[in-house]
Amino acid sequence: MSRPLYRGFSGGGRSSNGGYSAGGIDPCDPVDDSYKGKDFPENGFGHELSNLAGMRKLRKDFAIFLLKLGIAVITLIALVSSLSWAISISSSSKGTTYHGYRRLQEQLIADLLNFGELSLGISKLKEVEFCAPEFENYVPCYYNISESADLMDIDMNLQHERLCSRDSAVGCLILPPRNYRIPLRWPSGKDFIWKENVKITGQEFSSGSLTKRMMVEEEQISFRSDSLMVDGVEDYSHQIAEMIGLRNESNFNEAGVRTVLDIGCGFGSFGTYLFSRQVLTMCIADYEGSGSQVQLTLERGMPAMISSFTKTQLPYPYLSFDMIHCARCEIQWDKNDGIFLVEVDRLLRPGGYFVWTSPLNTHRMLREKENQKKWSSIKDFTESICWELLSQQEETVVWKKASNRKCYSLKKKSSQVCSRNHDMESPYYQPLNPCIAGTRSQRWVPIEYHTPWPLQARPNSTELSVHGVRLEDFTEDSSNWNSAVGNYWSLLSPLIFSDHPKRPGDEEPQPPFNMLRNVLDMNAKFGGFNAALLDAGKSVWVMNVVPTSGPNYLPLIFDRGFIGLQHDWCEAFPTYPRTYDMVHAEGLLSLERHRKGKCSLLDIFLEVDRILRPEGWVIVRDTASLIESARLVATKLKWDARIVELDTSTDEKLLVCQKPFFKKQQQQ
């Protein structure tokens, strides 16, 4: 509106001699050039008479200008008054305010804010650019050390610490490697991965071990070979089962073992094998510039994340895992007064097992005095925290955590039990705590008394009350998710983005059960989305994320036999690029919008793009206004996006997106 007004005003601007500039002369004006050379009285009266038609034209233009200006002022006053009225209603606490008016003013505020955002940000809708090629394996918050030999003398502790800042965030779209291919579907993908999809050097191929053996077959890396059976992952699992008193590894669930934390998991072979025995294993390992254990494990379709035993606690609640496994994980358990063993104790459920496999434990290695000293220190410390040494065979030692919490008061040299102020159930990267945690918790239930899997996923009212959840709310949540998953699955087709007259599920076959494998739920709540996917027979595992900005039900998720972690979505997720097939977020945008100034919607979606595989899916459910904003951001990220209406009485919509596989751009 302002530009036409300015142009009209400049066309009638005053010149230095008191008349109008040449720019104000209308080329159709009947007053021609013959008047330019004539003399007129100094008072200008003669000029005004001679130029009467020109003055009429100027008066007309000036009247139009005033009319436009008046309309603009009236419009501005109306908008300001409406906004003031709406805000006054929203801040009013009088009980006489009617619900309909309140809803109307809330919608008006949202509309005005959206109008302001769009009017000021049209230029911001420009698409996000692609990153430089060196970012293809970039992980924010970690020291992305080069594989160059010149840097190998740098203090390696730098790359293990998680240090997040706004500067570490990536503001561009990370492209896949030049010869990247879509991973094979499960279960083929657990045995074969594309070599070019991961960053790995020849050195990693030649350094095989018990859980870290693979073979290169042309363009693939094979984990299903004779060498794997020679290394004995199956025999090793059978050995552990016998050491804890079971007939074989098929009885792990009966003994209360459902969730396992595998520290330094190699390439995930141990967890992959246990998965076939209904045991869910979370792999953790340090950030690695190449040959990453976490990247390879995720590429195989198994749970993994970057995490390490350094100065902070792991982002899991206490009493969460039934077994913790360390096979040559290179952690110095005897250092720092045994504080790493205390962290293991915090994470273990009562009666849980710690399995440690190391060459240090063999009779030959224990002949050396230094190794004897280390072993004696570890053995004495485990006794002080009420662990029972169950068995020792060759390199492998198995301890069992105490089931009875009275042990800690009976031990003369027992470690100190945490005070109430220091006994946090779910610390988020807090400093390591040297005291014994969880002894006062209602969740202190020995694993042998837990409901075995899969009934474990359906807690009763007594079990739910420990987490402050009513059975009615839990049942309703489960029912809603069982209905939603069927509808969601039918939308996972490229046809959703075409002008298809009906939904893909109405005319086309349902997508196969193994279409997805690695799924991340950004706001998991009770873990209902995870449970519904399993009930529907989908071959997925879900990383259940509980945002630090919302209520914490992560202990309930673990007690149901699922896995997950706490996370701040204004920080980078602890994983490598291209590691998830689908990212799901229900209610997350509403949760995060209250954290004004912490991060933007674009920041969150850029991180989703980083961890999402090419041709991966994003499903977001939230209020209509936030979904519209999310669609604009998805457009900036070059995603295919479509809003789906929901058959509900709530003001919610569904945003379905698919990340394209940018092949042409990556070859430029």
VOGU-3710 file (C-alpha; in Angstrom, 3 decimals, decimal comma):
1> msrplyrgfs> 0,000/0,000/0,000  2,813/2,410/0,797  4,604/2,127/-2,512  1,797/3,602/-4,732  1,341/6,393/-2,222  5,005/7,274/-2,316  5,125/7,150/-6,083  2,117/9,520/-6,386  3,602/11,960/-3,881  6,997/12,056/-5,533
11> gggrssnggy> 5,331/12,757/-8,870  3,973/16,009/-7,494  7,035/17,134/-5,591  8,014/20,775/-5,189  10,956/22,208/-7,117  13,400/24,751/-5,806  11,702/27,677/-7,554  8,371/27,148/-5,829  6,645/25,412/-8,770  6,259/21,636/-9,456
21> saggidpcdp> 9,108/19,571/-10,788  9,145/18,165/-14,285  8,368/14,746/-12,902  4,916/16,032/-11,929  3,866/17,080/-15,443  1,373/14,748/-16,991  2,339/13,964/-20,609  -1,362/14,205/-21,461  -1,703/17,608/-19,792  -3,202/20,208/-22,245
31> vddsykgkdf> -0,720/22,812/-20,961  2,135/22,372/-23,479  5,671/23,681/-23,785  4,508/26,997/-25,242  3,967/28,281/-21,736  7,504/27,635/-20,551  9,090/30,735/-21,964  6,376/33,251/-21,016  6,679/35,832/-18,240  4,054/36,103/-15,498
41> pengfghels> 3,529/38,432/-12,604  5,571/37,726/-9,498  2,509/36,779/-7,503  1,975/33,878/-9,915  -1,672/34,784/-10,596  -1,174/34,860/-14,298  0,521/31,396/-14,199  -2,377/29,921/-12,206  -4,933/31,192/-14,728  -2,995/29,887/-17,664
51> nlagmrklrk> -2,355/26,511/-16,001  -5,851/25,933/-14,638  -6,210/22,466/-16,153  -2,899/21,373/-14,654  -3,946/22,527/-11,211  -7,193/20,594/-11,458  -5,187/17,504/-12,269  -2,947/18,038/-9,244  -5,926/18,610/-6,961  -7,471/15,390/-8,180
61> dfaifllklg> -4,235/13,465/-7,515  -3,958/15,029/-4,078  -7,544/14,051/-3,242  -6,849/10,466/-4,284  -3,728/10,467/-2,126  -5,700/11,673/0,906  -8,351/9,024/0,297  -5,753/6,231/0,188  -4,017/7,570/3,244  -7,322/7,682/5,125
71> iavitlialv> -8,128/4,086/4,208  -4,686/2,977/5,393  -5,057/4,805/8,720  -8,547/3,382/9,310  -7,332/-0,159/8,541  -4,379/0,222/10,893  -6,590/1,569/13,693  -9,019/-1,325/13,205  -6,256/-3,922/13,410  -4,693/-2,334/16,499
81> sslswaisis> -8,064/-1,986/18,204  -9,002/-5,595/17,418  -5,708/-6,846/18,736  -6,024/-4,742/21,909  -9,568/-6,010/22,391  -8,476/-9,605/21,930  -5,560/-9,271/24,335  -7,765/-7,598/26,940  -10,192/-10,494/26,724  -7,426/-13,060/26,983
91> ssskgttyhg> -6,036/-11,390/30,112  -9,425/-10,956/31,748  -10,230/-13,223/34,675  -13,908/-12,310/34,925  -16,214/-15,260/35,032  -18,671/-13,508/32,728  -16,438/-13,988/29,686  -18,244/-16,387/27,430  -16,444/-19,439/26,041  -17,440/-18,606/22,474
101> yrrlqeqlia> -15,964/-15,131/22,693  -12,795/-16,495/24,267  -12,374/-18,979/21,455  -13,031/-16,220/18,935  -10,411/-13,894/20,391  -7,865/-16,725/20,602  -8,381/-17,463/16,923  -8,132/-13,748/16,142  -4,823/-13,478/17,987  -3,490/-16,515/16,119
111> dllnfgelsl> -4,668/-15,135/12,772  -3,128/-11,727/13,411  0,156/-13,238/14,532  0,213/-15,505/11,491  -0,541/-12,497/9,274  2,308/-10,566/10,842  4,685/-13,480/10,500  3,820/-13,990/6,856  3,847/-10,307/5,931  7,271/-9,846/7,486
121> gisklkevef> 8,718/-13,168/6,429  7,886/-13,831/2,803  11,553/-13,520/1,955  12,358/-16,048/4,678  10,513/-18,781/2,806  13,576/-19,320/0,667  14,676/-22,953/0,657  17,545/-24,019/2,889  20,773/-24,649/1,014  22,746/-27,895/0,943
131> capefenyvp> 25,802/-28,352/3,147  29,314/-28,778/1,829  30,365/-32,428/1,197  32,540/-32,555/4,333  29,360/-32,359/6,467  27,967/-35,681/5,247  28,758/-37,404/8,586  28,570/-34,355/10,831  27,387/-34,840/14,429  26,817/-31,604/16,392
141> cyynisesad> 27,713/-31,471/20,105  30,702/-33,774/19,612  34,272/-33,121/18,584  34,173/-34,246/14,960  37,776/-35,374/14,838  39,352/-35,999/11,449  40,667/-39,397/10,495  43,903/-37,685/9,484  46,961/-39,149/11,156  48,193/-35,646/11,913
151> lmdidmnlqh> 45,460/-35,254/14,513  45,833/-38,563/16,282  47,908/-37,045/19,070  45,020/-34,805/20,187  43,572/-35,602/23,603  40,992/-38,228/22,689  38,771/-37,249/25,621  37,659/-34,260/23,557  35,611/-36,398/21,216  33,823/-38,225/24,040
161> erlcsrdsav> 32,362/-35,173/25,756  28,937/-33,941/24,716  29,176/-30,146/24,460  26,192/-28,467/22,808  25,937/-24,852/21,711  24,028/-22,858/19,114  27,224/-22,615/17,081  27,424/-26,400/16,739  23,997/-26,644/15,089  23,957/-27,209/11,363
171> gclilpprny> 22,047/-24,628/9,319  22,020/-26,494/6,030  20,769/-29,781/4,560  23,279/-32,613/4,860  23,571/-34,635/1,674  24,281/-38,386/1,680  27,547/-39,809/0,323  27,865/-39,867/-3,447  27,062/-43,594/-3,827  24,529/-43,848/-1,005
181> riplrwpsgk> 21,728/-46,397/-1,410  18,472/-46,927/0,441  19,124/-49,612/3,121  17,770/-53,106/2,620  14,524/-53,882/4,372  14,370/-55,954/7,528  15,325/-58,729/8,079  17,780/-58,719/5,153  19,196/-55,411/6,358  20,533/-56,896/9,611
191> dfiwkenvki> 22,908/-59,156/7,677  23,894/-56,933/4,736  24,485/-53,195/4,487  25,743/-51,025/1,640  29,419/-50,235/2,123  29,124/-46,651/0,853  26,381/-45,813/3,370  28,810/-45,723/6,302  32,164/-44,115/6,849  34,683/-46,884/7,353
201> tgqefssgsl> 38,314/-47,507/6,471  40,363/-50,586/5,722  41,726/-50,597/9,256  38,280/-51,327/10,723  37,787/-54,254/8,347  40,918/-55,971/9,614  40,266/-55,488/13,346  37,604/-58,121/13,963  36,752/-59,334/17,444  34,038/-61,249/19,248
211> tkrmmveeeq> 31,201/-58,842/18,398  33,019/-56,872/15,718  33,516/-59,185/12,733  32,336/-58,500/9,219  33,242/-59,293/5,639  33,260/-57,189/2,500  31,422/-58,718/-0,434  31,632/-56,417/-3,463  29,444/-53,383/-2,638  28,071/-54,808/0,606
221> isfrsdslmv> 29,326/-55,494/4,100  28,174/-58,912/5,260  27,613/-59,848/8,901  26,250/-63,255/7,991  29,325/-65,319/7,351  31,222/-68,357/8,572  33,567/-66,103/10,506  30,658/-64,868/12,604  29,893/-68,379/13,752  33,587/-69,032/14,400
231> dgvedyshqi> 33,659/-65,972/16,648  30,767/-67,605/18,436  28,120/-64,962/19,097  25,545/-67,728/19,465  27,842/-69,758/21,719  28,748/-66,647/23,676  25,077/-65,858/24,344  24,494/-69,452/25,390  27,464/-69,216/27,756  26,081/-66,103/29,452
241> aemiglrnes> 22,689/-67,769/29,898  24,305/-70,728/31,606  26,419/-68,479/33,835  23,292/-66,829/35,252  21,642/-70,205/35,810  19,519/-70,626/32,677  19,353/-73,572/30,329  19,920/-71,371/27,253  19,462/-67,840/25,940  15,848/-68,548/24,997
251> nfneagvrtv> 15,018/-68,365/28,706  16,221/-64,779/29,197  12,647/-63,423/29,262  11,595/-66,000/31,838  14,443/-64,815/34,062  13,241/-61,215/33,772  15,766/-60,088/31,148  14,097/-57,942/28,479  16,234/-54,771/28,115  20,019/-54,818/27,780
261> ldigcgfgsf> 22,515/-51,948/27,626  25,486/-52,947/25,473  28,512/-50,707/26,125  30,895/-50,529/23,169  28,760/-52,896/21,111  31,106/-53,478/18,194  28,795/-53,628/15,193  25,739/-54,801/17,113  26,047/-58,546/16,521  25,331/-59,420/20,170
271> gtylfsrqvl> 22,188/-57,284/20,265  21,076/-58,501/16,834  21,243/-62,097/17,996  19,413/-61,368/21,263  16,662/-59,605/19,320  15,659/-62,973/17,885  15,193/-64,077/21,520  12,796/-61,220/22,364  15,529/-59,265/24,152  15,855/-55,580/23,227
281> tmciadyegs> 19,413/-54,216/23,319  20,473/-50,579/23,341  23,975/-50,085/21,964  26,025/-47,139/23,184  29,508/-46,130/22,109  31,696/-43,047/21,886  31,565/-40,721/18,922  33,926/-42,104/16,256  35,072/-40,312/13,119  35,037/-43,537/11,100
291> gsqvqltler> 34,167/-47,165/11,702  31,478/-46,004/14,094  29,896/-48,766/16,119  26,716/-46,709/16,533  26,416/-45,851/12,838  26,918/-49,436/11,704  24,518/-50,833/14,299  21,786/-48,402/13,267  22,454/-49,139/9,611  21,729/-52,781/10,424
301> gmpamissft> 18,396/-51,787/11,944  19,222/-52,123/15,624  18,934/-49,573/18,483  22,036/-47,474/19,135  23,065/-43,976/20,191  26,223/-42,008/20,913  26,956/-42,025/24,617  29,902/-42,769/26,838  31,141/-43,132/30,394  32,881/-39,815/30,971
311> ktqlpypyls> 31,920/-37,151/33,494  28,143/-37,223/33,254  25,363/-39,701/33,897  23,718/-41,392/30,941  20,293/-39,960/29,913  18,314/-42,902/31,319  16,368/-43,245/34,579  17,735/-45,321/37,412  16,565/-48,973/37,615  16,024/-49,256/33,831
321> fdmihcarce> 18,035/-52,186/32,426  17,889/-55,884/33,264  21,412/-56,532/32,016  24,429/-54,363/31,209  27,033/-55,884/28,932  30,615/-54,829/28,256  32,725/-56,943/25,893  36,173/-55,357/25,532  34,573/-51,931/25,894  37,896/-50,505/27,127
331> iqwdkndgif> 36,438/-48,777/30,180  38,772/-48,611/33,145  36,338/-49,840/35,795  38,891/-49,520/38,598  39,555/-45,816/37,978  38,008/-42,797/39,750  37,134/-44,772/42,884  34,827/-47,077/40,935  32,413/-44,315/39,958  31,702/-45,943/36,567
341> lvevdrllrp> 30,574/-49,103/38,379  28,285/-46,937/40,508  26,718/-45,605/37,300  26,190/-49,207/36,127  24,545/-49,946/39,474  22,255/-46,916/39,054  21,008/-48,173/35,700  20,587/-51,832/36,715  17,321/-53,071/38,112  17,409/-55,017/41,384
351> ggyfvwtspl> 18,588/-58,520/40,616  19,997/-57,400/37,262  23,237/-58,666/35,725  26,519/-57,023/34,800  28,450/-59,043/32,205  32,082/-58,076/31,640  34,247/-59,783/29,043  37,913/-58,753/28,931  41,334/-60,354/28,388  42,219/-58,948/31,808
361> nthrmlreke> 40,075/-61,657/33,385  42,050/-64,645/32,057  44,418/-66,599/34,296  47,339/-65,762/32,024  46,786/-62,000/32,288  46,219/-62,167/36,030  49,750/-63,434/36,526  50,947/-59,856/36,096  50,946/-57,832/39,318  49,414/-54,753/37,721
371> nqkkwssikd> 46,466/-56,769/36,409  46,092/-58,508/39,756  45,851/-55,118/41,433  43,149/-53,967/38,987  41,144/-57,148/39,387  41,333/-57,048/43,190  40,197/-53,421/43,181  37,191/-54,198/40,981  36,276/-57,313/42,946  36,393/-55,501/46,293
381> ftesicwell> 34,375/-52,572/45,008  31,605/-54,754/43,551  31,279/-56,434/46,941  30,930/-53,024/48,604  27,946/-52,149/46,374  26,239/-55,474/47,119  26,956/-57,287/43,869  27,273/-61,054/43,943  29,943/-62,672/41,772  27,906/-65,392/40,085
391> sqqeetvvwk> 30,415/-66,982/37,746  33,699/-66,556/35,924  34,570/-68,461/32,760  37,637/-67,589/30,719  37,344/-63,869/29,840  33,764/-63,443/31,043  32,620/-62,488/34,531  28,963/-62,136/35,626  27,774/-60,202/38,684  24,225/-59,965/40,043
401> kasnrkcysl> 22,962/-56,776/41,706  21,330/-57,170/45,108  17,571/-57,689/45,133  17,242/-56,688/48,777  17,973/-53,040/49,502  18,737/-53,852/53,143  22,131/-55,081/51,970  23,448/-51,523/51,798  22,804/-50,909/55,494  24,266/-54,274/56,516
411> kkkssqvcsr> 27,555/-53,872/54,641  30,253/-52,287/56,793  32,167/-50,969/53,795  29,145/-50,296/51,615  29,023/-47,223/49,402  26,835/-44,425/50,684  23,169/-44,454/49,693  22,046/-41,244/47,948  20,162/-38,718/50,022  16,727/-37,670/48,820
421> nhdmespyyq> 18,120/-34,444/47,368  20,708/-36,313/45,270  18,544/-39,260/44,223  17,251/-37,987/40,868  15,280/-40,591/38,947  16,055/-39,199/35,482  19,106/-36,930/35,470  19,843/-35,219/32,163  23,613/-35,294/31,677  24,211/-34,459/35,327
431> plnpciagtr> 27,681/-35,066/36,839  28,375/-38,628/37,900  27,138/-39,327/41,409  29,241/-41,560/43,710  26,253/-42,699/45,823  23,858/-45,626/45,366  20,629/-44,468/43,685  17,056/-45,697/43,581  16,880/-47,511/46,903  13,836/-45,455/48,008
441> sqrwvpieyh> 11,983/-45,852/44,721  8,679/-47,693/44,405  10,196/-49,118/41,218  12,634/-51,181/43,280  11,267/-54,534/42,142  13,625/-57,491/41,459  13,622/-58,543/37,814  12,531/-62,073/38,703  9,234/-60,625/39,965  8,558/-58,566/36,842
451> tpwplqarpn> 5,775/-59,569/34,490  7,548/-61,350/31,607  7,513/-60,012/28,069  5,227/-59,432/26,127  2,679/-59,028/28,954  5,134/-56,540/30,442  4,005/-53,986/27,854  0,509/-53,903/29,433  0,968/-52,750/33,037  -1,879/-53,123/35,515
461> stelsvhgvr> -3,391/-50,390/37,654  -0,983/-51,026/40,538  2,064/-50,773/38,275  0,702/-47,630/36,631  0,016/-45,953/39,976  3,764/-45,997/40,670  4,119/-43,564/37,766  1,117/-41,447/38,699  -0,935/-42,727/35,764  -4,565/-43,798/36,014
471> ledftedssn> -5,616/-47,010/34,301  -8,470/-45,181/32,528  -6,079/-42,642/30,981  -3,628/-45,343/29,969  -6,356/-47,485/28,390  -7,724/-44,532/26,434  -4,243/-43,596/25,224  -3,591/-47,171/24,057  -6,933/-47,351/22,260  -6,311/-44,068/20,456
481> wnsavgnyws> -2,905/-45,181/19,259  -4,155/-48,558/18,035  -6,673/-46,699/15,861  -4,167/-44,084/14,696  -1,412/-46,482/13,622  -3,606/-48,188/11,027  -4,505/-44,838/9,516  -0,930/-43,571/9,606  0,406/-46,656/7,879  -2,021/-46,281/4,964
491> llsplifsdh> -0,670/-42,770/4,325  2,942/-43,885/3,822  2,881/-43,777/0,048  4,144/-41,183/-2,435  0,549/-41,028/-3,702  -0,287/-38,910/-0,678  1,465/-35,971/-2,344  -0,363/-36,288/-5,670  -3,851/-35,087/-6,533  -5,152/-38,530/-5,734
501> pkrpgdeepq> -8,921/-38,415/-5,263  -8,779/-40,820/-2,337  -6,297/-41,830/0,274  -3,739/-44,401/-0,884  -5,121/-46,974/1,525  -8,551/-46,851/-0,132  -7,386/-48,148/-3,502  -3,810/-49,329/-3,177  -2,428/-52,245/-1,135  -1,244/-51,380/2,358
511> ppfnmlrnvl> 2,496/-50,652/2,636  4,372/-53,821/3,696  4,879/-54,555/7,399  8,656/-54,160/7,011  8,548/-50,852/5,148  10,087/-49,140/8,193  12,619/-50,325/10,734  14,205/-47,500/12,756  11,494/-45,228/14,179  11,973/-42,226/16,453
521> dmnakfggfn> 9,102/-40,838/18,532  9,973/-37,267/19,526  7,317/-37,019/22,265  6,631/-40,578/23,405  4,543/-39,903/26,549  3,523/-43,447/27,742  5,118/-45,245/24,757  1,694/-45,860/23,205  2,871/-45,333/19,629  5,564/-47,983/20,151
531> aalldagksv> 3,098/-50,476/21,613  0,560/-49,909/18,834  3,161/-50,526/16,106  4,124/-53,827/17,707  0,478/-54,827/18,194  -0,070/-54,149/14,485  2,730/-56,574/13,593  5,110/-53,963/12,149  8,784/-54,975/12,124  10,022/-51,849/13,846
541> wvmnvvptsg> 11,789/-50,781/16,978  11,136/-47,344/18,432  13,476/-44,890/20,114  11,083/-43,320/22,617  12,190/-39,779/23,401  10,835/-37,861/26,370  11,452/-34,098/25,930  13,019/-32,333/28,891  10,386/-29,625/28,439  7,465/-31,940/29,279
551> pnylplifdr> 6,292/-34,537/31,815  8,722/-37,395/32,295  7,219/-40,834/31,705  10,501/-42,413/30,621  10,590/-44,727/33,686  7,181/-46,090/32,622  8,472/-46,637/29,083  11,374/-48,707/30,383  9,122/-50,606/32,784  6,987/-51,584/29,775
561> gfiglqhdwc> 10,011/-53,264/28,172  10,743/-50,469/25,688  13,789/-48,226/25,382  14,320/-44,495/25,077  16,005/-41,451/26,553  15,458/-37,909/27,707  16,376/-35,214/25,241  16,284/-31,453/24,752  15,052/-30,867/21,196  16,862/-27,534/21,059
571> eafptyprty> 20,052/-29,633/21,030  21,346/-32,145/18,506  20,195/-35,745/18,919  23,078/-38,115/19,795  23,219/-39,991/16,514  24,773/-39,832/13,054  23,078/-38,474/9,913  20,629/-40,714/8,035  19,831/-43,175/10,824  15,997/-43,234/11,066
581> dmvhaeglls> 13,315/-44,335/8,598  10,556/-42,359/10,267  10,290/-39,545/12,806  7,002/-39,072/14,625  5,907/-36,124/16,758  2,531/-35,818/18,455  1,998/-32,626/20,452  5,692/-31,718/20,413  5,239/-28,343/18,714  2,691/-27,259/21,322
591> lerhrkgkcs> 5,122/-28,350/24,018  8,118/-26,541/22,556  6,444/-23,261/21,600  6,416/-22,193/25,259  10,227/-22,175/25,295  10,430/-18,787/23,637  13,877/-17,845/22,405  15,459/-21,247/23,046  15,239/-22,427/19,442  13,046/-22,025/16,385
601> lldiflevdr> 10,796/-24,453/14,564  13,312/-24,417/11,731  16,109/-25,454/14,122  14,127/-28,493/15,266  13,174/-29,524/11,736  16,756/-29,124/10,491  17,835/-31,640/13,110  15,051/-33,993/12,025  16,283/-33,694/8,443  19,836/-34,528/9,568
611> ilrpegwviv> 18,883/-37,804/11,252  16,248/-38,834/8,681  17,215/-41,155/5,848  16,533/-40,199/2,221  12,950/-41,192/1,367  12,252/-41,263/5,107  8,927/-40,158/6,569  7,862/-37,505/9,067  4,436/-37,511/10,732  3,495/-34,535/12,902
621> rdtasliesa> 0,215/-34,158/14,751  -0,634/-30,864/16,442  -2,958/-27,860/16,433  -4,028/-26,529/13,042  -2,068/-23,281/13,289  1,156/-25,034/14,268  0,719/-27,606/11,515  0,405/-24,789/8,981  3,637/-23,278/10,287  5,323/-26,676/10,159
631> rlvatklkwd> 4,237/-27,109/6,539  5,973/-23,867/5,605  9,162/-25,060/7,290  8,906/-28,427/5,529  8,733/-26,553/2,227  11,954/-24,723/3,074  13,604/-28,110/3,678  12,480/-29,295/0,223  10,299/-32,037/1,738  7,157/-33,299/0,067
641> ariveldtst> 4,400/-32,335/2,489  0,659/-32,646/2,789  -1,813/-31,720/5,527  -4,413/-34,368/6,367  -7,676/-33,522/8,094  -8,569/-35,609/11,160  -12,026/-36,933/12,005  -11,910/-35,548/15,521  -13,627/-32,806/17,470  -10,284/-31,230/18,379
651> dekllvcqkp> -8,482/-28,461/16,524  -5,758/-30,821/15,305  -4,364/-31,752/11,927  -1,810/-34,193/10,585  1,256/-33,261/8,550  2,739/-36,071/6,466  6,151/-35,429/4,893  8,713/-37,411/2,942  12,332/-36,418/2,557  13,429/-36,687/-1,090
661> ffkkqqqq> 16,535/-38,560/-2,174  18,613/-35,790/-3,736  20,671/-37,677/-6,296  21,332/-34,932/-8,846  22,466/-32,348/-6,328  24,928/-34,709/-4,702  26,695/-35,332/-7,991  27,326/-31,678/-8,770
//
